[in-house]
């Protein structure tokens, strides 16, 4: 039956029919590698005889064989080939569904839901029948497993109706059970109960005792959740009777445990103990460590409630034999909790504390794991709904495009026009940006020119002042000396005139020398001497001639000697200007000069005198303007703090930009 469709299409080809039957037999024997060889040969024969119409079907069978060999990547490739070459909607739908199963194995949830959606979408357009309903059922189960409850319900209801029409009781019963499960998960307990009852009725009609027992057990579990314990017990007993008659020890043990739990919840410890003991015997035969420890836990708990501590201890002691094989964290948490209560009840508080500590550690871990799992599940459900909506939108868009080719072409033309306009806009923005940047550069250059003009203007003012100083100092000073010499010639006794004349000449020479320093080109001054030594020499000369003590920590930092000539000129000019201002205006007796070269690679000088401070008139003078302009040229700043107890001037500028570039 597996190949009836394909074989009928190629009934006139005896060789292919024989190969198909052989491949089918190999698959039944689970010899999938040999089946793959046959399918490959069929493809070759079909190609040689130009019978390629049904190659999609063979690709599907190859994909299934590789899937069963767990070679999922190869399997996926063949399913995709089947889809791309398929001319039959049903085969394409099946290939999408098998592709979905591959994605499930690869834990690719998004691709799984996409492939499942494509398969169900194609089946929606096919005629009703068993295959369609069966795919709806399997699709609903996959959607349920991935948290898509609403969509799962819709397809399961379609499957339920389909199996009703085709009178497939077993499949209809299974579908009802899955619908009931989802309703229970969503908290719709009454609706869930009605479908569990349908599930039971259908299983009874199908005469499958084991499935009937499962149906009773499901109803009992629901009643237990609804806290209708009497009804739960009735249905657990029905499930137990059937499972016992079938000799199914594993499921019988589980049902007995459920009875014990329910009686324990009712406070009927006698019946609870009875069913737990019966369950324990069966669980020991199956060797399930988790189930054994779980039952021993509850027996120990019941014995402890009845104050039968030796018996409780024996159950706990017996549980220790299986603890190392126990994998369920909840069972271990329960075990440590009961042990903590037992040891506390018998007065062994040390052991009670140890087990309570382990109980809390495991309980916290289990709680956190459950919380994380719940949060992850909710997040996945939310993301799945969003992605489902996106996929739906994309599907509708693709359908619209497939039916409106002319509109697509128009849209492409509009898009090209838009891209052209967009390109022109981008080009315009680039040109505008370049224009604005050029304007900005010109503005910066103009500002720099204005700055240099201000400096030059300041220099002209300074030169004028120096010329005035020369006039005042040289003419006035030497005029005073001339008058004293004339007085000396007319006097018989010098009365100290000679000594006064000598001091006047020395003072005048000092003034002229200082003005000379201002005017001399710096490259002539430092031609053979580093600037640090030149500045130190000026400090010494200033102190000697003007009797103003200079407190400075020498030597200065050697980085000064590596600066550019322009930077040296400006620094030297600042030093001379500050010393000149102190000499002329401060009436100071001491100047403290500090300097530092910090980690930020900037150089700082601070000149502090103990004079009378700077008046408002002096604050706007040429000397301070000169200091400000030179500091700006160094790329630095200046700060002035002045009061009637003295003046401090701070000069700070970066070193890096004032050093010669490597290229230079």
C-alpha angles and dihedrals in degrees: 000000000000094000101029094114094049095040093051090053089055101034089129091062109074095181094058092046091054092048092050092052091048092050090049091053092049091052091052088053089049091240092140098161090057090046089054090056090053093048091050089052091050090055090052093048092046090051093050092049093041092243097135099132093100099038088113089066092052090049087055092052090048089050091052092049092052089045090057089049086054091240091136099169093055090042091054092051092054093048089052090050089051091052094047093049100036119121094177119076095211093053090048091050091050091049090052089051093050088047087054089056090053091052089051090056090048090048091235098147098177093052090044092057091044094052092043090051091052092050094048091044091057093045089054088067095047127090118272117265146121095290092052093049091044091053090048089053094049091043091050090052091051091048090050091051089053095049096255092132100158094048091043091054092051093054094041089054089052089050090049091053091045094052089046089058094046093042095234099156098180094051091043090052092049090050092051090051092053092048089051091050092053093046089051092050089051091050095249092133099165092050089045090053093053092053093045087055090050088048090053094046092051093047090051089053090049091054096224104144097192093051089045089055089051089051091053089048092051092051090047091051090052092050089049090054089049087052091241091135098168091057090045091054092050092054094042088055091052091050090047094051092053095045092047091051089051092049091235099156099179096053092037089056091050092050092049089052090051089053091050092050092049094049089046089053089053091050093246095134094168094062091037090056091047095054093041090056092049090048091049093057092053094044091052089055091053092046094224102158094193093053092044095051091044091056094043088052092057094044090052090049093051092048090050091051088053090051091244094136100166090055091045089051091052091055091048090047090051091050089059089069090064102033095093090058094046113111103172110095093204091059091051091047090052091047094053091044093055092045090052090053092046096051090044090052093051093045099251094130095167093062090038089057092048093052093042089054092050089045092055093046093051093040091053091049094048091046093049091047091051091047092049091048092048093048091047091049092050091047091049091049091051093046091046091055091050093048091045089055090048091049090048091051092048091048092052090048092051091049090051091050093049091055097042109051093152091053089051092055090050090049090050090053091048090048092051090050090048090049090050092050090043090051091050089049091050090048090049091049090050091051090046090049092050090047093050092045091051090049089049091051091049089049091051091048090050090051089050091050090050089050092051090045089054089050092050090047088051090050091051090052089048091050089050089050091048090050088051090048091050090050093047097040101039100037097037095041095046091042087057090048091050092052091049091049091051089049089049091053092052096045123079091209122042094218090201094311093125093055091046091050091052092051091048091052092048092049091048091049090052092051091048091047092053092050088049090055089055092051102039116100110251093228090061091050097048097035092110101010131063115244091241090062092043091054092045089051091052090052090053094045091047092052093047099048100037100034091230111138115233117205107196134151107234144234103050119225112284092226087081090068091057096055123111119269091251092053092047090050092053095045092047090047090053092051093049092046093051092047090047092051091049091049095048105037116011103069084210126161096195138036122193115202121190128178136181140179108209134197091264087067095245127132122222133191126186122193114191124177131184095227135120097281131240121303123219089255093052091045088071095044131126094251095060090044089054091051091050094049094048092048089053091050088054088054090245143105138247130212128194125199116181139168138147090286097058148296133269122197118190121197118188128173139157117261101205097066091046095055122090112266118247090243090057 
